[in-house]
């Protein structure tokens, strides 16, 4: 296992969120920190994917606008 450099942070979670995440982490036999790291990584990955999809849609719309207009009007 590769150990990545880390940055310490202070995180204020609402009590209910803390309880839910703690329970899920315990059920998965991982630390609360590991669960929060996984959540942050998933969020960052999904955001990046969303940006790629949005760029691709914009690109298709720009390159195929005439064709899309004809299909819409057919």
Number of C-alpha atoms within 10 A of each C-alpha: 3 4 5 6 5 6 5 5 6 5 6 7 10 8 9 9 10 13 12 11 19 18 13 15 17 13 9 10 11 12 14 16 12 12 18 14 12 12 13 12 12 12 12 12 12 12 12 12 12 12 12 12 12 12 12 12 12 12 12 12 14 11 11 11 12 11 11 14 11 9 9 8 7 6
